């Protein structure tokens, strides 16, 4: 195994969406993935890209991803937000997640961000154990809230 990390390119997007679906299945929410490939590509590589990603590659095969973007907090300033972080099942336990996470941390430092945020499901013990090794802090008071596109359109 010869894992290399690199920035994602537009041609990676079909594989990235496969990995995102793998993550959604693991998180028991595959029905929540509604973005189209065209929307995904445009959001990452169009006129106004809003996300970036590092990928872990074994030969020509993308086996992991760390997708992130800038989040602005009125309390804290610019922070890097890690949206999706996954190593495909057959490659887990080989240190690839650490390589990807460390690269995102480096990106946050190089970008002089005021911090880094991400979410982890409270039942995802392997992920929590991973983040604990970094000394991550967890918030217990905040609830996630959202509107779907349909809900937004229904609002007056």
Rosetta blueprint (number, residue, H / E / L):
1 X L
2 X L
3 X E
4 X E
5 X E
6 X E
7 X E
8 X L
9 X L
10 X H
11 X H
12 X H
13 X H
14 X H
15 X H
16 X H
17 X H
18 X H
19 X H
20 X H
21 X H
22 X H
23 X H
24 X H
25 X H
26 X H
27 X L
28 X L
29 X L
30 X H
31 X H
32 X H
33 X L
34 X L
35 X L
36 X L
37 X H
38 X H
39 X H
40 X H
41 X H
42 X H
43 X H
44 X H
45 X H
46 X L
47 X L
48 X L
49 X L
50 X L
51 X L
52 X E
53 X E
54 X E
55 X E
56 X E
57 X E
58 X E
59 X L
60 X L
61 X E
62 X E
63 X E
64 X E
65 X E
66 X E
67 X E
68 X E
69 X E
70 X E
71 X E
72 X E
73 X E
74 X L
75 X L
76 X L
77 X E
78 X E
79 X E
80 X E
81 X E
82 X E
83 X E
84 X E
85 X E
86 X E
87 X E
88 X L
89 X H
90 X H
91 X H
92 X L
93 X L
94 X L
95 X L
96 X H
97 X H
98 X H
99 X H
100 X H
101 X H
102 X H
103 X H
104 X H
105 X H
106 X H
107 X H
108 X H
109 X H
110 X H
111 X L
112 X L
113 X L
114 X L
115 X L
116 X E
117 X E
118 X E
119 X L
120 X L
121 X L
122 X L
123 X L
124 X L
125 X H
126 X H
127 X H
128 X H
129 X H
130 X H
131 X H
132 X H
133 X L
134 X L
135 X L
136 X L
137 X L
138 X L
139 X L
140 X L
141 X L
142 X L
143 X L
144 X L
145 X L
146 X L
147 X L
148 X L
149 X H
150 X H
151 X H
152 X H
153 X H
154 X H
155 X L
156 X L
